[in-house]
Amino acid sequence: MTTVKRRARVRAPELVGRGWLNTGDTTVALKDLRGKIVLLDFWTFC
């Protein structure tokens, strides 16, 4: 008999920042992204 260890579910923090590109200046919440494909591109603007 095998024992399966369950991991605790951890919620991601809300997306906060000074602005998100390609959102049309609308607020983005995690619940709005649920079930959608999200591409994160970590890039630095100098």
C-alpha positions as CSV (number, residue, x, y, z in Angstrom):
1,M,0.0,0.0,0.0
2,T,1.4,3.4,-1.0
3,T,0.8,6.6,0.9
4,V,0.2,9.8,-1.0
5,K,1.3,13.0,0.6
6,R,-0.9,15.9,-0.1
7,R,0.6,19.3,-0.5
8,A,-1.1,22.3,1.1
9,R,-2.8,24.6,-1.4
10,V,-1.2,28.0,-1.5
11,R,-3.0,30.9,-3.1
12,A,-1.0,33.2,-5.3
13,P,-0.9,36.9,-4.3
14,E,-2.9,39.4,-6.3
15,L,-1.1,41.1,-9.2
16,V,-0.1,44.5,-8.0
17,G,2.1,46.9,-9.9
18,R,2.2,50.3,-11.4
19,G,0.7,49.1,-14.7
20,W,0.4,46.2,-17.0
21,L,1.0,46.3,-20.7
22,N,-1.7,45.4,-23.2
23,T,-4.5,45.6,-20.6
24,G,-6.1,48.8,-21.8
25,D,-5.5,50.5,-18.4
26,T,-8.0,48.0,-16.8
27,T,-7.4,46.3,-13.4
28,V,-6.3,42.7,-13.7
29,A,-7.3,40.2,-11.0
30,L,-6.4,36.6,-10.7
31,K,-10.0,35.5,-10.8
32,D,-10.3,37.2,-14.3
33,L,-7.4,35.0,-15.5
34,R,-8.7,31.7,-14.2
35,G,-9.0,29.1,-16.9
36,K,-7.1,31.2,-19.4
37,I,-3.6,30.8,-20.9
38,V,-1.3,33.5,-19.4
39,L,2.1,34.3,-20.8
40,L,4.4,36.0,-18.4
41,D,7.4,37.7,-19.9
42,F,9.8,39.0,-17.2
43,W,11.6,41.8,-18.9
44,T,13.2,44.9,-17.5
45,F,12.6,48.4,-18.9
46,C,15.5,50.8,-18.4
